[in-house]
Amino acid sequence: MAATPSITRRALLYVPGSSQKMLNKSLGFTVDCVAYDLEDSVTPSRKAEARGNVRRILQQPRAAGVRENAVRINAVQSGLAQEDLTEVLKAPNVDAVVVPKVNSPSDLEFVTDVIHHARLERHTESGSATSASPIKLLALIESAKALTDLSAICRASPLLSGLIFAAEDFALDLSLTRTPSLMEFLFARSAIATACRAHNLASAIDLVCTSYKGTEGQEILKEECLGGKALGFNGKQCIHPSQVEAVQRAFAPSAEELQWAARILMAARKADKQGRGAWTLDGKMIDAPVVGKARSILSKAEACNMDVDTVKQMWKDQEPE
C-alpha cells in the first residue's frame, strides 16, 4: 500500500508557480512541505511560464528548512496534467505531486503511469518504488463523487501518501456556505481522516484557513488547527507563510502531551516487568491502547525534532501506581 507513516507534513504551504518573487522566497522557508502551484493560483495564460519556473526552482538544492518539495499540477481532466508532469519531472528535486480534483482511481492511475515513464529510475513498471525516495502522491478530495469513492481512491496507486481536503471546491460542489464553525464539513472531514488511517496513508491534511491577518486571523487559524487535529488530521494547508509557524506548532505534540507520553512509557516498562497489563497513573487506568497512544505521541515528537530523550530522562523514575 502506500506511504511510510513516518513522513511529517504538518504544514503544506502553496507557492504560486507564476510568482518568481515567491519562488525565490521559498528557498528561505522553514516548513515541512512546500507545494509549488501550477493550478488555481496560475492564470491560463501563464501556465507554460509557471511550469518552467517551477522546474528551475526544483533544479536547485533543497532549501535547508524544507523537508519536502511538492508540485500541485492541474487536474487530469483539464488536459494540462501531462504537460505539467513532463516539465517538472525533469528536475531532480521533486519529492511529491499534489493531484487536484481526484474524482476516481483513474486520476491517480494516470499520474502514476506518467511518473513511471518519466522517472523510471525511481519506480518499477507497476509504479511502486525502486529507491528510498520515490515520488509520492497527495490526492485532493474536492467533490461528493470523490468522497463516496474514498476507499477505491486510497487503493489506486502504490505512490499515494495522503489525502487533502479542499473545502472551497467541496462547498461549491454541494452548494454549501462555509461558516466559522465548519460544521457543514464535519462528515467530509471525518470520512477523509478515517480513510487515511484505514489505508495506512501518512498524511491527512485539513482545509485551508482563509483568515491569516492580525491577531484575530491567527486565533481563527489556531482554532481550526485544534479542531482538525481532534478529527484525526495531522496537517493543514497554508496559503501564506505567516500561517506556517502556528500550524506546525499545533500539529506537533504539545509540551504537556510530551510529558504525559514520557511518563506513561517510563511507567509502562516497569509495569511490564511486574506482569501488570493494566495499572493507574494520576488516578486513571492505563492499559495497552493508552500506552500505544503514548508511543505514537513520542514518535511524532521525534519526527518534529523535539527533544524526546531529555523528557524521557526527566521521568525515568516514574512508577506505575
N, C-alpha and C positions, 0 to 999 in steps of 0.2 A: 504494500500500500504506500502511502505517501511518506511524509516527511519525518525527520527526526524531531521529537518533541523538544529537544534542547535549543532549537532556534528561538531567538528572542526578538520579537518585533513589538515592543511596547508602543512606539510611535512610528507611523508611516507617514512621512511628510512629502506632499506633492510639490514638485518644482516644474513650472511651465517650460516645455522644451523650446518655445519660441522666444524666451527672455534670456538673452546672453548675460545680462546683469545678474539674474537669479541663478543661472547655471554656474557662474563664477563664484557667487557667494556660497553655493552649496558645498564647495570644496573646503570650507571652513566650519561646516556644521558639525555638531555633536548630536547624533540621532541614530537610533537602531536601524532605520531603513529610509533611504531616500528613494522616492518613486518619480523618476523623470517622466513628465506627462506629454504624450502625443495626442491625447484625446480632447476632453472638454475644454481645457484652457488654451487650446490652439485653434485658431480660425482655419477654415478650409483652405484659404489662400496661402497659409504659412505651414502647411503640413510637411511639405518636402524640406523646407528650411529647418524645421524643428527636428526632423529625422537626422539631418546632417549635424546639427548642433549637439544632439544627444550622443550620437556615435563618437564625436570628437571628445566630449567630456568623459566618456567611458573608455577612451583610449589612454587617459591619464591615470597615474597611480591613484588607488583608492584613498579618499580622504581619511586621515588618521582617526577622526571621531565618528566615522560612519561604519557600521557593521555590514550593511548590505546595500548594494546598488540594484534598484529595480527600474523597470520601464513599464509605464502604462501605455499599451498600444491602443489602437482604435478597435472597435468591436469587429468580430469576424464578419458579421452580416453587413458591415459598412463597405466591404470590398477593399479596405485600406490596410487590413492587418498584415497581409503577406508582405506588402511593401515596407511596412514598419519593421517587421521582423528581419527581413532580408538586409536592411540597412543597419539596424542597431546590433545585430548579432555578429557583425564584422568586428566589433570592438571586443577586446579580451576581458573586460571587467564588468560583464553583465551577470548578476547573480540570480535575478528573478524577473519574471514577466507577469505584470498585472493584466489580467484579461477582463475587460468590462463587458457588461450585458451578457453574461453567460446564462443562456436560457435552456440549454440542453447539453448532454455529454458531448455532442458532436463539436461544440465550440472548442472545448478543451482538447479533444482528439485532433482537431485541425492544427491547433497551435503546437501540440506535442510533435506532430509529424513534421511541421516546418522546422522546429528546433532540432529534431533528429537529423534532418538533411543538412542543415546549416552548420551544426556543431557536432559532427559525428564523433569527434574525439572524446566528448563528454557523455555520450549516450549510445546505447545499443539500438538495434533496429526496432525494438519494441518500445523505445523511448525511455527505458529505465537507465539509471546512471551507470557509467563505467569509471567515473572518477570520484574523488572525495568531495568534489564541489560541483554537482550537477546544477544546471539551470532549473530553478524551481518555478512553479506557477502559483499565483494567487488569483482566485476567481471572485469577481464582484457579483453579488446577488442583488438584482435590481427590479425583479418582477414577480408577480404572482406565479407565473409559469415556472420560474426557477425555484421558487420556494416549495412548490409541490413536487419537484423532481430532485430534491437535495441529495437523496441517497444515491441516485444514479450519477449525479454530477460529482459527488465525492469519490466515486469509484472510476471516474472516466480516464484518469491519467496517473501513471506512477510518479509523475513530477509534481502533482498537486500538493501544496504545502499549507494551504489555508483558504478560508473564506472571508470576504469583506462585505459588510452590509452597506449598500448605497441607498440611504434613506430618502433622498430627494427624488430620485428616479422611481423608487418604490412607491412613494406617495403619489407621484404623477400617474403611475400605472393603475393604482387603486382609487384615484380621486380623493386622497386623504389630505387633510390640512395638518401640518406639523404644529404641535403645541409644546409649551415648555415642559410638560410632564412626560412627553414621549410615549404616553400610554397607547397611542394608536399603532405603535411599532412593537408592542410587547410580544405578540405572538411571533412575528417575523424574527425578532432578535433572539428570542428563546430557541426557536427552531434552528437558527444558524449556529448558535453556540453549542447546542446539543449535538447537531450533526458533526461538527468539528471534533467533538470529544468521541462520539461513537465511531468515527472513522480514523481516529488517531492522527488528525491533522495538527500541525504545530501551532497554527495561528487562527484565532477567531478575532477579527478586527472590526471594531464597532464604528458606528456612524460618525460623520463629520460634525463637529460643533461649529455652528456658523457665527458664534459670538467669540471674539477674542480681544477686543479693545477695552482697555481700562480695567478697573477693579471688578466691576460688575461682570464683564466678559470672562475674566479669569475665574470668578466664583461659579458662573454657569458651567464653564469648562470642567472645573473640579467636580461639581455635582454630577455631570454627565459621565465622567470617568468612573466615579464610585458606583453609579447606577449600572454602567456596563460591566464593571468588574463583578458586581453582585449577580449579574445574569450569566456569568461564565466567560465573558470576553477577556482576552489577555492583551489587547492592544486597541489603539484608536487611530483613525485617520486624522491628519493635521493639514490645514490649508495655509498656515502661517508659521514661520519659525518661532514666534513668540509663544506658541502653544506647546512646543515640544517638551520643555523642562517640566511643566506641570503634568503633562500626560505621562512622561516616563517615570516621574516620581509616583504618580497614582497607581500605575500598573506594576510597580516594584513592591515587594513586601515592605510594610512599614516597620519602624524600629520596634514597635510593640509586637507585631507579628513575628519578627525575627527572634525576639527574646522568648516569646511563648514557644515557638517551634524548637528552639535550642533546649529549653527546659524539658520539654516533652521527650526529645530524643535522648538526652542525657539520663533522664529517669527511666526511660524505656529499656535502656541497656541493662540497668540494674534489675528492673522488674523481670526481664527475660532470664537473667541468671538465677533469679529466685523462683522461676517457674510460674510467674503470675501473668495470666493473659489479660486480665483487667485489673485496674487499680485506680487510685484517685490522685488528683493534683488540684490544690486550691478548692477542695470540696467537690470537684467534678469528676465523673467517671471517665477514665481513659481506656480505650480499647484499640483494636487493630485499625479501624478506619481513622481514628483521631491521630494515631501515630503515622499513618500513611499521609494524612494531610500535613503533618509537621515536616515529614521528609520532603514533600512537594514544595513547601514554602522555602526550605533551606536550599533546595536545588535551584529554585527560581532566584533566590538571593545571590547564589554563586554566579548564575548566568548574568545577573545585573552588576557583577563586580563588587558586591557588598562584602564586608569583612566578616565572613561567617566563622572562621576559625577562632577569632578573638571572642566572639559571643559564646561559642561552644566552650571555650576555656573558662569563661566567666561563670558558666553554670555546670562545670564538670562535677561538682559535688552534689548536684540536685538528686534527691532521693524520692522514690515513689511513696505516696502516703499509704 
